[in-house]
Amino acid sequence: MWVILALLNPVSESFRNVFSKKASLQGADPYLVSWFNNFIPVLVYTPLLLFIDLRFTEEFITVTVISGFINIVAVLLYHRAIAEGNISEVVPMLSFTPLFLLAASPLIINEFPDWHGVTGLLLIVLGSYMLNINLARSGFLSPFKSLLRAKGTRYMFIVAFIWALSSNYDKIGIQQSSPLQYIIFLNLFVFVGITIVLLFLKRLSIPAIIHTNKNVVIVGIFTAFGFFLQMTALSLTLVAYVIALKRMSGMITVIWGYYFFNERNIHEKLVGSVIMFVGVLLILLPF
């Protein structure tokens, strides 16, 4: 069951990225996109509080607050990165999250995959990286070079690191309650936090909310769907596996780019896709 959920998650994320970029190209403020990113999930999930059994522990409250603060920063940087950078340079940075998890998960929740899991994770990182480089034009280190010159890439690299931390706290929060309860309260915390930040920066107003374009709203819809998929999968297996499979959104981006946008460098991207597929098999198949 967790495999299906974890594989649907990158589909949702790939659509969220597409509509976030579309919104930015149409002039949407990335801060407002960040606000809708959590506003729609709040609308979708909060009414469900009336229909579930709630369980509060000190640990649940602690990890919700920790992950909440981390995700406030992450969401704001995430949509700012997409707005400011080329996706082909920004997206590769997220492929480092599973790599960071190999260090973070043993320290925070004492989780560590076996040898084929580690190999699979590393192959997914390498494959995701290969999806977004142009060997002929910029060389193998092009995403790292982009770190030095592009703010968008630096922002997303920070997001990759801090999401490696928050994903582990998410697992604890789910274990201390339920996937649905944790989704609801984490979203409420992040939404309130982002609202306070935007009001302080004077980037949020009623007219801006009313007149926002549909792409911004769609970002929130796919975020809501992705939250359910990710949190439920996290409750069923290792954090590193769920997040590694989430990075397969890059494979889906190859399909969108080739068939709908006629993107170049398809050979390098196909190589990356094959490497990622082998990594997924190493994680999923019994040995």
C-alpha positions, 0 to 999 in steps of 0.5 A: 500500500505504501508503494502506491501512495509514495509513487502517487506523491511525485505525480502530485508534486510535479503538477504543483511545480508546473502550476507554481511556475505558471503562476509566477510567469503570470506575475503572481507573488511567490509569497501569495503562492506560498500562502495558498499552498497551505490555505487550500489544505486548511480548507480541505482538512480542518472540517475533518476534525469533527469526524476523527478521534484526537490524541495529544501527547507532549511529543506530538505538540513538540514535533508539530511546532518544530516541523511547523517552523521548518516548513514555514521557512521551506514553503516560502523559499520553495515557491520563491526559488521556483519563481526566481530560477529556471526549473532545470537548475532549481529542481536538481537541488531537491534530489539531495534530500534523500542524501541528507536523510541518510545522515538525519534519520539515524540521528533523529528517529534511529532509522537506517535502510539496509544495503540495497536501500542505501544503494537505491537511495544513492541511485535515485539521487544520481538519477534525479541529478542527471535529469536536470543537467546539460553535459554538452553545454555546462558539464556535470557540475552545472547545478553546483555552478548554479549554486554560486550564481543563482539565488533560486538554486541556493534557496532550493538547496536550503529547502532540500536540507531542511526538508530532510529534517522536517520529514523525520519529525513528521514521522514522529508526529504521525506515530504520536497521533494519526496521519490525518490529525498530523496533517491538519495541525501541521497545516494550521500551524504553517498557514498561521505562521505564513499569514503572520509573516506576510502581514508583517511584510505587507504582502497579503491583502483581501484584494490580492487574495480575491483577484489571484489567478487560478494557477495559484489555487491549483497549487494548493489543491495539489499540495493538499493531495500530496500531503495526504499521500506523503503522510500516510506513506510515512506512517507505513515505511521508512522516511528515506524511502518515501522521500526518495520516491517523491524525488521521482517527480523529476522522471515525470517532469521529463515526460511533461517536458518532452511531449508537451514542451518539446524540451531538449537534452532528452538523452541525458534525461532518459539516462537519469530516468533509467538510473532512478528506476533501478534505484526504485527497484532496489528499494522495492524488490525483496532480496 
